[in-house]
Amino acid sequence: MKKTKYFASRRETPWDSTLRDNVQEFIRNEYLDDYYEKHPALSKSNEANLLNAFVPVCCPNCGSLKFTRKGFTSNGIQRYCCKDCGKRFNILTGTLLDNHKISISEWIEFCLNLFRHDSFSSTSANNKNSTTTTAYWTKKLFLLLEDYTEGIVLTGNVYIDETYYNEAASNRTVRNGKELRGISKNKYCIAMGFDGEKVYAFLEGMAKPTRERTRDAFKNHIARGSHLIHDREKSHKVLVEELELSEERYNAREIEKLPDKKNPLAPINRQCFMLKDFLNAHPGFNRKDLQGYLNIFCFMQNPPHDKLKKVEMLLRAIVYSQKTLKYRDAWK
């Protein structure tokens, strides 16, 4: 039986030029249809109706409360004019979506991909964007959520532990030609807390925790009089003393091989596992952004658990936070 040459050269292929052009046109049109579905023109999306439902609090230029409606942008977004400074603005002026060129629907999908622990390359492929665009949007989330964990206070039964994440390979400390082993200066110490509902994560520094670092990490994030459930890490004692906590202490080595159903520290171990899974989806990230990723993780894990409601919260925060980040400033 004669074998068919599926990848034969152009000279050998039985296709004529008309058939080849038709196939290429079909493939191109299918790709473009999917591309434009992902990248709808702003004027053709429902974005204007969405944004016009928001009402400005003040003029983003001078802070005045005196402004009036003044027509619409070319994309149908309500424009305003300040009576004090005379400048025109819309609901996105001076925000992280100011002068955006792509539909907010794409940004929504980016958030949902991030919540699923998708990598930058996977998210970019799904949205048909470059990986630098995905990285830029992530930088915007860092800025938006930079203060998110400040308001987290754990109450009731509070589980705490430390988890460790490796320094980037290019920055690891080497002695005698070998990397340091164990919990060394090549590992970031991340303080983790969980009360059954809220998750808190904070970058303590490098290597094992100290009393001072543990105090600084948790002192404003555990309610006084709560019940602390933890391993026998010595630095935790400062929290019991200063916050007047009752406690349960477990030997980590004795319980580490227990199944989750019998492990008293399973709730915090689960959060540590989820954090590692999230960070490992972006293994090459700059470690100076580590706290930014921790803030995103806490936002992902904390109520509300409906992902679409989380996106709504982010959109509201963007509209009313008056934070902005230019592309060239994101990489400084």
C-alpha positions in Angstrom: 0.0 0.0 0.0 1.4 3.4 -1.0 2.0 5.8 1.8 0.4 9.3 1.6 2.9 12.1 2.0 0.9 14.4 4.3 3.7 16.9 4.6 5.0 16.7 1.0 6.7 19.7 -0.5 4.8 22.2 -2.5 6.0 20.7 -5.8 4.7 17.3 -4.8 1.4 18.3 -3.2 -1.7 17.5 -5.2 -3.4 20.7 -4.1 -3.8 23.4 -6.7 -3.4 27.1 -5.8 -7.1 27.8 -5.6 -7.7 25.0 -3.1 -4.7 26.1 -1.1 -6.0 29.7 -1.0 -9.4 28.6 0.1 -8.1 26.5 2.9 -5.8 29.3 4.1 -8.6 31.8 3.9 -10.9 29.5 6.0 -8.2 29.0 8.7 -7.5 32.8 8.8 -11.1 33.7 9.1 -11.7 31.2 11.8 -8.7 32.5 13.8 -9.8 36.1 13.3 -13.4 35.4 14.3 -12.1 33.9 17.6 -9.6 36.8 17.9 -12.3 39.5 17.6 -14.5 37.7 19.9 -11.7 37.9 22.5 -10.9 41.5 21.5 -14.2 43.3 20.7 -14.0 47.0 19.8 -14.9 49.1 22.8 -17.7 50.8 20.8 -19.2 47.4 20.0 -19.2 46.0 23.5 -21.6 46.6 26.4 -18.9 48.3 28.3 -20.4 51.8 28.1 -23.6 50.6 29.8 -21.6 49.0 32.5 -19.4 52.1 33.2 -22.2 54.6 33.0 -23.8 52.8 35.9 -21.0 54.2 38.1 -21.2 57.7 39.3 -18.0 59.7 40.1 -17.4 60.7 43.7 -15.4 63.7 42.9 -13.3 65.3 40.1 -10.1 63.1 39.7 -8.1 66.2 38.8 -8.8 68.5 41.7 -11.1 66.6 44.1 -14.0 69.0 43.7 -17.5 67.7 44.3 -18.9 70.2 41.8 -19.2 68.6 38.3 -21.8 68.2 35.6 -22.4 65.8 32.8 -20.8 66.8 29.5 -21.7 64.5 26.6 -20.1 61.2 25.8 -16.8 59.8 24.6 -16.5 58.2 21.2 -17.1 54.8 22.9 -20.4 56.0 24.5 -18.9 56.5 28.0 -20.4 59.4 30.0 -18.2 62.5 30.2 -18.2 65.0 33.0 -16.9 68.6 33.4 -15.6 70.0 36.7 -17.0 73.4 37.6 -13.9 74.3 39.6 -10.9 73.3 37.5 -12.8 73.1 34.2 -11.3 69.8 33.2 -13.3 67.0 31.6 -13.1 63.4 32.8 -15.0 60.1 32.8 -15.4 57.4 35.4 -12.1 55.8 34.4 -9.9 58.9 34.4 -7.0 58.5 36.7 -7.6 54.8 37.3 -5.9 51.6 36.3 -8.2 51.3 33.3 -7.6 54.9 32.1 -7.1 55.1 28.3 -7.5 51.3 28.0 -7.5 50.0 24.5 -9.1 46.6 25.0 -12.5 45.6 26.4 -13.1 45.2 30.1 -14.5 41.7 29.2 -10.9 40.6 28.5 -9.7 42.0 31.8 -12.5 40.0 33.5 -11.4 36.8 31.8 -7.8 37.5 32.8 -8.9 37.7 36.5 -10.8 34.4 36.2 -7.8 32.7 34.6 -5.6 34.0 37.5 -8.1 32.7 40.1 -7.8 29.2 38.4 -4.0 29.3 39.0 -3.4 29.5 35.2 0.2 30.4 34.2 1.0 33.6 32.3 1.5 31.7 29.1 -1.8 29.8 29.5 -3.7 33.1 30.3 -2.1 34.9 27.4 -3.0 32.0 25.0 -6.6 32.0 26.2 -6.9 35.7 25.8 -4.8 35.9 22.7 -2.5 38.5 24.3 1.2 38.7 24.8 2.7 37.5 28.0 4.0 41.0 28.7 0.4 42.2 28.6 -0.6 39.6 31.2 2.4 40.5 33.4 1.4 44.2 33.1 -2.2 43.5 34.2 -0.8 41.4 37.1 1.3 44.4 38.2 -1.9 46.5 38.2 -3.5 43.9 40.6 -0.4 44.2 42.8 -1.0 48.0 43.1 -4.8 47.6 43.5 -4.4 45.0 46.3 -1.3 46.4 48.0 -3.2 47.2 51.2 -5.6 44.3 51.1 -4.2 42.2 53.9 -4.0 45.1 56.3 -7.7 44.7 57.2 -7.6 41.0 57.8 -8.1 40.0 61.4 -8.4 36.3 62.3 -10.7 35.3 65.1 -11.9 32.2 67.0 -9.8 29.1 66.3 -6.8 30.5 64.5 -4.3 28.2 62.7 -0.9 29.5 62.0 2.3 28.1 60.4 5.2 29.1 58.2 5.8 27.9 54.7 8.9 28.4 52.6 9.5 29.3 49.0 12.8 29.1 47.1 14.8 32.1 46.1 15.2 32.5 42.3 18.0 30.2 41.1 20.1 33.1 39.8 20.1 34.8 43.3 20.7 31.8 45.6 23.6 31.9 48.0 26.4 29.3 47.2 29.1 28.1 49.5 32.0 26.0 48.3 30.2 25.6 45.0 27.0 24.2 46.6 23.7 25.8 47.4 22.8 26.1 51.0 20.4 23.3 52.1 17.5 23.2 54.6 15.7 26.3 55.8 18.5 28.7 54.7 18.9 32.2 53.3 17.8 30.7 50.0 14.3 30.3 51.2 11.6 33.0 51.9 9.6 32.5 55.1 5.9 33.2 54.6 3.7 33.5 57.7 0.3 31.9 57.1 -2.9 32.2 59.1 -6.4 30.8 58.7 -9.5 30.9 61.0 -11.7 28.6 58.9 -13.0 31.6 56.8 -10.2 34.1 56.3 -6.7 33.6 55.0 -3.7 35.8 55.8 -0.3 35.6 54.3 2.7 37.8 55.0 6.3 37.7 53.8 8.4 37.5 57.0 11.9 37.5 55.4 14.5 34.8 54.7 15.2 31.6 56.7 13.5 30.7 60.0 11.2 33.1 61.8 12.2 35.1 64.9 10.1 36.4 67.8 10.3 39.9 66.4 9.3 38.9 62.9 6.5 36.7 64.0 5.2 39.5 66.2 5.3 42.0 63.4 3.6 39.5 61.0 0.6 38.6 63.2 0.2 41.2 66.0 -2.5 43.2 64.1 -4.0 40.2 62.4 -5.1 37.9 65.3 -7.9 39.1 67.6 -7.0 39.2 71.3 -8.2 36.2 73.2 -8.4 33.9 70.2 -7.5 30.2 70.4 -4.2 29.5 68.6 -3.6 26.1 67.0 0.0 25.6 65.8 3.1 23.5 65.8 5.9 24.0 68.4 7.6 26.8 66.6 9.3 28.8 69.4 8.6 32.2 67.9 4.8 31.7 68.2 5.1 32.0 72.0 5.3 35.8 71.7 1.8 35.9 70.2 0.3 33.8 73.1 1.9 36.1 75.6 1.1 39.5 74.1 -2.3 38.7 72.6 -3.5 36.6 75.6 -4.3 33.6 73.4 -5.2 30.1 74.5 -3.4 27.5 72.5 -3.0 24.0 71.2 0.5 22.9 70.3 1.4 19.9 68.2 4.7 18.2 67.3 5.0 18.7 63.6 7.2 15.6 63.1 4.7 13.4 64.9 1.7 14.5 62.9 3.2 15.1 59.5 2.5 11.6 58.2 -1.1 11.5 59.5 -3.9 11.6 56.9 -5.6 15.0 56.6 -8.8 13.8 58.5 -6.7 13.0 61.5 -4.1 15.8 61.2 -5.0 18.7 63.6 -3.1 21.2 61.4 -4.7 20.0 58.1 -6.6 23.3 57.6 -3.5 25.5 57.6 -1.5 22.8 55.7 -4.2 23.0 53.0 -3.8 26.7 52.6 0.0 26.4 52.4 -0.4 23.8 49.7 -2.8 26.0 47.7 -0.4 28.9 48.0 2.5 26.8 46.7 0.4 25.7 43.8 -0.5 29.3 43.0 3.1 30.5 43.2 4.4 27.5 41.1 2.1 28.6 38.3 4.4 31.6 37.9 7.9 30.0 38.8 10.0 32.6 37.2 8.5 35.7 38.8 10.7 38.4 40.4 10.8 37.7 44.1 10.4 41.4 44.9 6.8 40.9 43.8 6.3 38.0 46.3 4.1 40.0 48.7 2.0 41.1 45.7 1.3 37.5 44.9 0.5 36.8 48.5 -2.0 39.6 48.5 -3.7 38.2 45.4 -3.7 34.8 46.9 -5.5 36.1 50.1 -8.0 37.9 47.9 -8.7 34.7 46.0 -9.1 32.5 49.0 -11.2 34.9 51.2 -14.9 35.5 51.0 -16.9 36.0 48.8 -16.1 32.7 47.2 -18.1 33.4 44.0 -15.4 34.3 41.5 -17.7 36.7 39.5 -18.4 38.6 42.7 -14.7 38.9 43.3 -14.3 40.4 39.8 -17.1 42.9 40.6 -15.2 43.9 43.8 -12.0 44.4 41.8 -13.9 46.5 39.2 -15.4 48.7 41.9 -12.0 49.1 43.5 -10.5 50.2 40.2 -13.2 52.8 39.6 -13.0 54.4 43.0 -9.4 53.8 44.1 -7.8 56.5 41.8 -4.7 54.4 41.3 -2.9 54.3 38.0 0.1 52.6 36.5 1.8 53.4 33.2 3.3 50.6 31.2 6.8 52.0 31.4 6.6 52.4 35.2 5.5 48.8 35.8 9.0 47.5 35.1 11.0 49.9 37.3 
